[in-house]
Amino acid sequence: MPDGRLNIKNRDEYSLFVPSPIEHYRTTTRIKSVRFERISQDEVYRELKKKGLNIDITNPEIYNNGKKPMDGIFSPLFGADTTQDTPVFTCDCHKTTGGAKRGHICPHCGTEVRTIEADLRIQGHIDIAPYHIMSYHGYVAFSKIFKNLEEIITTTRRITRSGKVAKSDLPTIMDLYDDYDDLYAGRIGLDKDIVFMSKIPVYSARLRPLMKTNTQVAMLEVNKLYLSITNLRGNLKSTQFMPNVNREVEIQRTLNQIQQDFNGITAICNEQINSKSGVFRRALASGRLDNSSRLVITLGTDLQPHEVDVPYQLMMTQYEEEIANYYAKIQDVSIAKAIDMVSMNAMTPAPIFVEIINQLLKSKKGIWVLVNRNPTISESGVQYSRIRRIHKDYTDMTLHLPPDVLALLAADFNYMVTDNHRSPIGSNPSKEKLSERLTSGVCSLAG
Ligand SMILES: [Zn+2]
């Protein structure tokens, strides 16, 4: 909403309506915009390694002597993956670790040994160099070139009767890598470093915690895949002791499996990001604003066009501060005590709070709120209304609307009442200030 006054064209038709003083609401912008970039995992790893911040995941054990190993997929270097875990103590380079060294300065990196917070940005890597698999972007790009890419990563070459690896029209992942610059780079148009990787990213264990009860350990699918890749990495390292022919096929088989596991991980990430329950829709594109309520609407037949009736519980939660301030004054108790009393009595009406709410609704211009029905397809979908009173029936959790506005709101179901105009908890305004605040209830709404 732009700064300043709402330009309400039919203001004169509502004599009770008095515009609020101009207020400037500062909003804290948490995310201004996002930008996506393809990144090279090998490059990320090189940068981390330069700073001594790389976490190499090589250990397929979940526990080692009752502790999660530093080089395992639940490495404490990600920070504690569940809130029950004891924190890990380490310096930046991870060479000096352990609670006993707390506060010591690491002789290698010169930083203090301290607890590390779970940091979702921390990445570990499973290093399969000198081999490579396709990155997420690489796999997507190659799938446009090879309709049978799935077949490429699931079949292995035969060994002929003479003990040689049979020729095949189907390339292997290693062939794709070796021939990339000659055969594919022109069509794909991405750097080889982006399309392939030898360092498989392992995202923070906080986002995929090991869930453990007294008797059971529950393993998320993504963790099974990470464990599988860690094991396969071990196999890959041991292939060097195999005879040549077997070795080539074994490496192919292992890379195929790593690729399939990694594809499984990216599919899980995709699902978590993009689906209906994904982070974008859950955290960015929807949800209720602070100081707003979502209510079913019903008809209040005797309401004036500018009036609504609301549940007791809505007043007690949305106007907690005002009610607590009022209560503290008339009962001569501390604000903290008053807030406790408001929240204790928020669900079942107590006579004194009903009385306070009635007072608030009566003082000066009363309490005004914005009522919005989604989808907001016309200007009449948002209305500025005065709260007339709370329902006598305290089990009624609906918003009562006057008959006159139903058509304007294309009314049937879901409404929201929002109040953005709040003061810090604990402030103790004079009576005058209090009623001034109550009358300037500029509200904004979302559905
Ligand atoms: Zn260090």
Boltz pocket constraint, residues with backbone or C-beta under 6 A from the ligand:
constraints:
  - pocket:
      binder: B
      contacts: [[A, 91], [A, 92], [A, 93], [A, 94], [A, 95], [A, 96], [A, 106], [A, 107], [A, 108], [A, 109], [A, 110], [A, 111]]
      max_distance: 6.0
